[in-house]
Each structure stands twice: as structure tokens, then as C-alpha cells.
Amino acid sequence: MTDAITYLESSHKLRRNVLTGELLYADTDGWHKLSKEGRNTIMLNAMRDGVSLTEEVLDRFVRSTLVEQWNPARQWLDELPEWDGEDHVLELSQRVITSNPDWAERFHKWMLQTVARWMDMEVPHRDVIVPVIVGQWGYGKTSFCYQLLPPELRLYYTDKIKLSTSAEVYELLTTNLLVNIDEFYQESPLQEPLVRYLFSRSTPVFHRPYGTTEETRRNYAGFIATTGNLHPMTDAAGAAHLFCIEAGRKIDLTPMPYEQIYAQLKEELESGTDYLLSDDERERMAGQNSPFEEADNLVKMVRQIYANPPKGQKAKAVYIDTIIDRLMQEYPYWTPGEHVNQDVGFALQDAGFTRSRIHGRSCYRIVPRDPRRLDFSDDSAEEKKEDEFADNPLAQALLAGLGKR
């Protein structure tokens, strides 16, 4: 007579979803969650086939390593057609219009990291990239993130981040393929447990519902963030994994060629394409993130968004009310005080801007600047030339010899 274990292995298809932990069984209609009714069906089938199967044996079997561990993402990747050789990931990155010159390359590396996790490859914590897409409401930031996953895997996407305990963070990391930190702000109390974990630890530990000890579960989740806050960062040192860019216009949300996008990423990973960060990339990310930091005082804030006009160039008078309105737009978490006009006026003067009065109203001859433009400089050509000479001892000596210095 067939023993119970052999019967279960040969007569019933069972597998456990490594993401959700759910036990599934197959029948003629496909795979289903193993419910109480499903367990009863297995018991009755065994009885009908003359196999002595007890509840205790069945329970031990489904809680054992004899059950297949099923990774839905890996299975989907394994069934993809061959890559056609076109750079579909580059085309995908170009749907987001931004002035950051490193966006396409960094986005590609982030996509490689995301798929590497699905393929059970390690992504060292120090190399983790978290893109932060900053932009106006209605630009399609969240929709773009959602559509990055193919329809077959969207069950494992989430942008609902309301966490209070480490256990909730671990479950988020190990049960999803893509986590979008929507309306990201580094000091948000609802996101704080995740942000603290993401920027500190690397290997999640989660107590399985059917386990008796804490077991290490793989982190399958890649992270991306979206926000309308132009300055979501408050601690640059504590946010080394962030890569902030501003979307300059609505994102292209037309259908994506999922099979070729992911076939490209899979083939690149299998051929050894590097998805880790170099020291140079870390330095560039830190520098490019600085315009997205929340200023800690008014002087720094006004310097981020205004500059003195270049020498010889006229500038329109900007009234204090207009300046305050722009500060509130750029820094939505800034709360003006009771004497806001006076506070901002003092900050402008401390920042080196000259005050004048027109019809009894305070104004400043300043020019607006985009704090997220990486190539911005308010130095005039003449000032730049002077700086070049100051940094060039040979030029200084030659000019001194000519009597021009």
C-alpha cells in the first residue's frame, strides 16, 4: 500500500508562494489557495484511494520543505521570449523628461537591481538605489510606477505605506516586488519605520505564520518614490540611497513592451552586467540630491530660489509677497510665522540681496533660479574669468609681469 508521503508527492501538486507564503494546490482548473475545503478534498481522495492519511501527516507535509517553493516573478521571467537587442530600458527611462544627465543610466541600474532580486541575486545594501520622482500633481508619477510591473505581477505592487512596527516593514519588503513610497517625505511619521530600515539594515528577518522560529526571508522588493514636494529630503547623510530627479512634464503612459524590457534586463544580468554603484556614482548622486534638500533656515531657502542678477543686467523688482508665495510653493512644509514679511526681509538681506522700496512697498532686484538645475550659476562671465585667474598661479604671475594685476 502506498504510504501517505509518497501519495501526496505523486498525486497532488502543491507549492508555496515565496512572496505571500500562501500554500497553493492544482486541479483541472489551475492553481488555487489551499483552503479548508481543499484540505478536506485531499483527505477524502486519499481515503477513496485506500491511503491512510491523517490530518497530522497532511499538516506536517504542507509545513515542510517537501513542498515546492514557487517564485511567481522568476517563473514569469523564465517564460519570456529572447531579447531582440534593442535598448528598451533606455526608451522606458526617456518617458520621464528631466534635466538630470544621469537619469537614464541610473534608472537602468535600478531596474537591474530590481530584477536581480527576483532572480535571487544579492543586492548589497550599500549599493541600493531608490529613485525619487519629483513633479507636479497630474504628471502621472504614481501611474508610471504602477505600470513598471507587467500586469501578471501587479499583485505584488503597493504604494500604501502606513507602518508602525518593524514586523510590518519586513512583511512589506518580503511580500512585494515593487514598493512605491508615494508622497515621499523623509520626516513623514507614516513612512519613518520604512525609511529607517531602508537606510540602515539590509537583511529582513520575518516570523513566518507557520514557523516556530524567526527565519530569514529574501527581500524581493525594489523601491521607488514619488512626491509633489520639491524638497523631500531632510538628511542627506541619512538618505545616501536616494536619487532625486524632477519630471519636467507629464510622463508618457502609453503601453509598455514588458516582455522585451524584462527580457533585456534578464539577459543583461545573466551576462554579468554590473548593477552596483561606484564611488563616483555615489558622489554624483549626493551632489545631484542637494537641491532637493529641505532648507533648515530662511536664508538658505531664499538663496536656493533667488540670485542677484549678473553684472550689467537689469532685473525686475520682486515684491515681498511674491517671494513669500514662492517660498510656500517650494517648501510646502514651511510654516510662516506671525511676522513673516519681516522674517523674510531679514533673510533676504542676510543672503546678500539689496532691498528697495517702490510706492512704500519693499522689493528686491533679484532673479528667480531653479534650485534643481544642476548647471545653474549666478556668476557673470567676468566673475567666472576672475575666478579662473584666482585658481591659476601661472596666469597671475604672467599678468603681474605685464602690469595688469
C-alpha positions in Angstrom: 0.0 0.0 0.0 1.2 3.5 -0.9 2.4 5.4 2.1 0.9 8.9 2.8 4.0 10.9 1.9 4.6 9.2 -1.4 0.9 9.5 -2.2 0.9 13.3 -1.5 4.1 13.8 -3.6 2.8 11.8 -6.6 -0.9 12.5 -6.6 -1.2 16.2 -5.6 0.5 19.3 -6.9 1.3 21.6 -4.0 3.5 24.7 -3.9 4.1 27.7 -1.7 4.3 31.2 -3.0 7.6 32.6 -1.7 6.2 36.1 -1.6 2.9 35.7 0.1 3.6 32.5 2.0 0.3 31.0 0.7 0.0 27.3 0.0 -1.5 26.5 -3.4 -2.8 23.3 -4.9 -3.6 22.5 -8.5 -6.6 20.9 -10.0 -8.0 20.7 -13.5 -9.0 24.4 -13.4 -5.5 25.6 -12.4 -3.9 26.7 -9.1 -5.9 27.7 -6.0 -5.2 28.7 -2.4 -5.4 25.6 -0.2 -8.5 26.3 1.8 -10.1 24.1 4.5 -12.3 22.7 1.7 -9.2 21.9 -0.3 -7.6 20.1 2.6 -10.8 18.1 3.1 -10.7 17.1 -0.6 -7.2 15.8 -0.3 -8.2 13.7 2.8 -11.2 12.3 1.0 -9.3 11.5 -2.2 -6.7 9.6 0.0 -9.4 7.7 1.7 -11.0 6.7 -1.6 -7.6 5.6 -3.0 -7.0 3.4 0.1 -4.3 5.6 1.6 -4.1 6.1 5.3 -3.6 9.9 5.5 -4.2 11.6 8.8 -4.8 15.4 9.5 -1.5 15.4 11.4 0.5 14.0 8.5 -1.1 16.3 6.0 -0.4 19.3 8.3 3.2 18.3 8.7 3.6 17.8 5.0 2.3 21.2 4.0 4.5 22.9 6.6 7.6 21.1 5.4 10.3 21.8 2.8 8.9 18.9 0.7 6.5 21.5 -0.8 7.8 23.3 -3.9 8.9 26.9 -3.3 7.3 28.9 -6.1 8.6 32.3 -7.2 6.0 33.9 -9.5 8.4 36.6 -10.7 11.1 34.1 -11.6 8.6 31.9 -13.4 7.4 34.9 -15.5 10.9 35.8 -16.4 11.8 32.2 -17.4 8.8 32.2 -19.9 9.9 35.4 -21.7 11.0 35.3 -25.3 14.5 36.2 -26.3 15.6 39.8 -26.2 15.6 41.5 -29.7 18.7 43.5 -28.9 17.1 47.0 -28.8 17.6 49.1 -25.7 14.0 49.1 -24.4 15.1 50.2 -20.9 16.6 53.4 -22.3 13.4 54.1 -24.2 11.5 53.5 -20.9 13.6 55.9 -19.0 13.0 58.6 -21.7 9.3 58.6 -20.9 10.3 60.8 -17.8 11.6 64.1 -19.1 14.2 65.5 -16.7 17.3 67.7 -16.8 19.4 65.2 -14.8 22.0 63.9 -17.3 22.5 60.6 -15.3 18.8 59.7 -15.1 18.8 57.1 -18.0 21.9 55.3 -16.7 20.9 55.4 -13.0 17.3 54.2 -13.9 18.7 51.3 -15.9 20.9 50.3 -13.0 17.9 50.5 -10.6 15.9 48.3 -12.9 18.7 45.8 -13.0 18.8 45.7 -9.2 15.0 45.2 -9.1 15.0 42.2 -11.4 18.2 40.8 -9.8 16.2 40.4 -6.5 13.5 38.5 -8.4 16.3 36.2 -9.7 17.6 35.5 -6.2 20.7 37.6 -6.8 22.1 39.7 -4.0 22.0 43.5 -4.0 24.4 44.7 -1.3 22.7 47.3 1.0 25.4 50.0 0.3 24.5 49.8 -3.5 20.8 50.1 -3.2 19.3 52.8 -5.4 15.9 54.4 -4.6 14.7 56.8 -7.4 12.6 59.7 -6.2 10.5 61.3 -9.0 9.5 64.8 -8.0 6.8 66.6 -10.0 3.5 68.4 -10.2 0.2 66.6 -9.4 -1.2 65.2 -12.5 2.1 64.3 -14.2 1.4 60.6 -13.8 4.2 59.8 -11.4 2.3 57.1 -9.4 0.7 55.6 -12.6 4.2 55.3 -14.2 5.5 53.4 -11.1 2.4 51.1 -11.1 2.8 50.4 -14.8 6.5 49.4 -14.4 5.3 46.0 -13.3 3.7 43.7 -16.0 0.0 43.0 -15.4 0.9 39.4 -14.4 2.9 40.7 -11.4 0.9 43.7 -10.3 -0.5 41.8 -7.4 2.9 42.4 -5.8 3.0 46.2 -6.2 2.0 48.5 -3.4 2.0 52.3 -2.7 0.1 52.0 0.6 2.7 52.8 3.2 1.3 53.2 6.7 3.6 51.4 9.0 4.2 51.4 12.8 6.3 48.3 13.6 9.4 46.6 12.2 7.3 43.4 11.5 5.2 45.4 9.1 8.3 46.7 7.4 9.7 43.2 7.0 6.5 41.9 5.5 6.4 44.8 3.1 9.9 44.0 1.9 9.4 40.3 1.5 5.9 40.1 0.1 6.2 42.7 -2.7 8.2 43.1 -5.9 7.9 46.9 -6.2 7.1 49.3 -3.4 6.3 52.9 -4.3 6.7 55.3 -1.4 4.0 57.7 -2.6 4.1 61.3 -1.4 7.6 60.7 0.0 8.9 63.0 2.7 11.9 61.9 4.8 10.3 63.0 8.1 6.8 61.5 7.5 5.8 59.6 10.6 3.9 57.1 8.5 7.0 56.3 6.5 9.5 56.6 9.3 9.9 52.9 10.1 10.5 52.0 6.4 12.9 54.9 5.9 14.8 54.0 9.0 15.0 50.4 7.9 15.8 51.2 4.3 18.8 53.4 5.2 20.2 51.1 7.9 19.6 47.4 7.8 19.9 45.0 4.8 18.6 41.5 5.6 15.0 41.4 6.8 14.0 38.8 9.4 10.4 37.8 9.5 8.5 35.3 11.6 6.6 33.1 9.2 3.0 32.3 10.2 3.7 28.6 10.1 7.1 28.7 11.7 8.3 28.3 15.2 11.5 30.3 14.9 12.4 33.5 13.1 13.7 32.7 9.6 15.5 34.8 7.1 13.2 35.7 4.2 14.6 37.2 1.0 14.0 40.8 0.2 12.3 40.8 -3.3 11.2 44.4 -3.2 12.6 47.2 -5.2 11.8 50.7 -4.1 10.8 53.9 -5.9 9.3 57.1 -4.5 7.1 59.9 -5.9 6.3 63.3 -4.4 5.0 66.7 -5.2 7.2 68.2 -2.5 10.1 69.9 -4.3 12.3 69.4 -1.2 11.5 65.9 0.3 15.0 65.3 1.8 15.9 66.5 5.3 19.0 64.5 6.0 21.4 64.0 3.1 23.7 61.8 5.1 20.8 59.5 6.1 19.5 59.3 2.5 22.5 58.2 0.6 20.4 55.7 -1.5 18.1 58.3 -2.9 18.4 59.6 -6.4 16.1 62.6 -6.8 15.0 63.9 -10.2 12.3 66.4 -11.2 9.9 65.4 -14.0 9.6 68.4 -16.3 6.3 67.4 -17.9 3.6 64.7 -18.0 5.1 61.2 -18.1 4.4 59.1 -21.2 2.0 56.4 -20.0 1.4 54.6 -23.3 1.6 50.8 -23.2 5.0 49.3 -22.4 6.7 46.4 -24.2 7.0 44.4 -21.0 8.3 41.2 -22.5 11.2 42.9 -24.3 12.0 45.3 -21.4 12.4 42.4 -18.9 14.0 40.0 -21.4 16.7 42.7 -21.9 17.2 43.0 -18.1 17.3 39.3 -17.6 19.8 38.7 -20.4 22.0 41.6 -19.1 22.0 40.1 -15.6 22.8 36.6 -16.9 25.7 38.0 -18.9 27.2 39.7 -15.8 26.2 43.4 -16.4 27.2 45.4 -13.3 24.3 46.7 -11.2 26.4 48.0 -8.2 27.3 51.6 -7.5 30.8 53.0 -8.0 32.2 55.6 -5.5 32.0 58.2 -8.3 28.3 57.4 -8.8 27.7 57.8 -5.0 29.4 61.2 -5.1 27.4 62.4 -8.1 24.1 61.2 -6.5 24.9 63.2 -3.4 25.7 66.3 -5.3 22.6 66.0 -7.5 20.4 65.4 -4.5 21.4 68.7 -2.7 18.8 70.9 -4.5 16.1 68.6 -3.2 17.1 69.1 0.5 14.7 70.9 2.7 16.5 74.1 3.8 16.9 74.5 7.6 16.6 78.3 7.6 15.1 81.1 5.6 18.5 82.4 4.4 19.3 79.1 2.8 15.8 78.8 1.4 15.9 82.2 -0.4 19.4 81.5 -1.7 18.1 78.3 -3.3 15.4 80.1 -5.3 16.7 83.6 -6.0 20.0 85.1 -7.1 21.5 88.5 -7.8 21.3 89.5 -11.5 24.5 89.2 -13.4 26.5 92.5 -13.7 25.1 94.8 -16.2 21.8 93.0 -16.4 18.6 94.6 -15.2 16.2 92.7 -13.1 12.5 93.4 -12.3 11.6 94.4 -8.8 10.1 91.4 -6.9 7.8 92.3 -4.0 8.0 90.5 -0.7 4.5 89.0 -1.1 5.6 87.3 -4.4 8.7 86.0 -2.7 6.7 84.5 0.2 4.3 82.9 -2.2 7.2 81.2 -4.0 8.7 80.1 -0.7 5.4 78.4 0.3 5.3 76.7 -3.1 8.8 75.4 -3.0 8.7 74.5 0.7 5.2 73.1 1.5 6.3 72.1 5.0 7.4 75.6 5.8 5.0 77.4 8.2 5.3 81.2 8.1 5.4 83.0 11.4 3.3 85.9 12.6 5.9 88.4 11.3 6.6 86.6 8.0 7.2 89.8 6.0 9.8 90.9 8.4 11.4 87.5 8.8 11.7 87.0 5.0 13.0 90.6 4.6 15.8 90.0 7.1 16.6 86.6 5.4 16.9 88.3 2.0 19.2 90.9 3.3 21.3 88.3 5.2 21.5 86.4 1.9 23.1 89.4 0.2 20.1 90.8 -1.7 19.6 94.6 -1.7 16.2 96.0 -0.6 14.5 99.0 -2.2 11.0 100.5 -1.9 8.5 101.2 -4.6 5.3 103.1 -3.6 6.1 102.3 0.0 6.4 98.5 -0.6 9.6 96.5 0.0 11.0 94.8 -3.1 14.2 93.3 -4.3 16.1 93.4 -7.6 16.6 89.6 -7.9 16.2 86.9 -10.5 14.5 83.6 -9.8 16.5 80.5 -10.1 15.6 76.8 -10.4 17.1 75.0 -7.4 17.1 71.7 -9.3 19.1 72.9 -12.3 22.4 71.2 -12.0 24.2 73.7 -14.2 22.9 76.9 -12.6 25.3 79.7 -11.8 24.6 83.3 -11.0 28.2 84.3 -11.7 28.7 86.7 -14.6 31.2 85.8 -17.3 33.5 88.4 -15.9 33.3 86.9 -12.4 34.0 83.5 -13.8 37.0 84.8 -15.6 38.3 86.3 -12.3 37.8 83.0 -10.5 39.7 81.2 -13.2 42.7 83.6 -12.8 42.4 83.2 -9.0 42.9 79.5 -9.3 45.7 79.8 -11.8 49.1 80.9 -10.2 50.8 80.9 -13.6 48.2 83.2 -15.1 48.5 85.5 -12.1 52.3 85.7 -12.5 52.1 86.4 -16.2 49.6 89.2 -15.6 51.7 90.6 -12.8 54.6 90.8 -15.1 52.5 92.7 -17.7 51.4 95.1 -15.0 47.8 94.0 -15.3 47.3 92.7 -11.8 
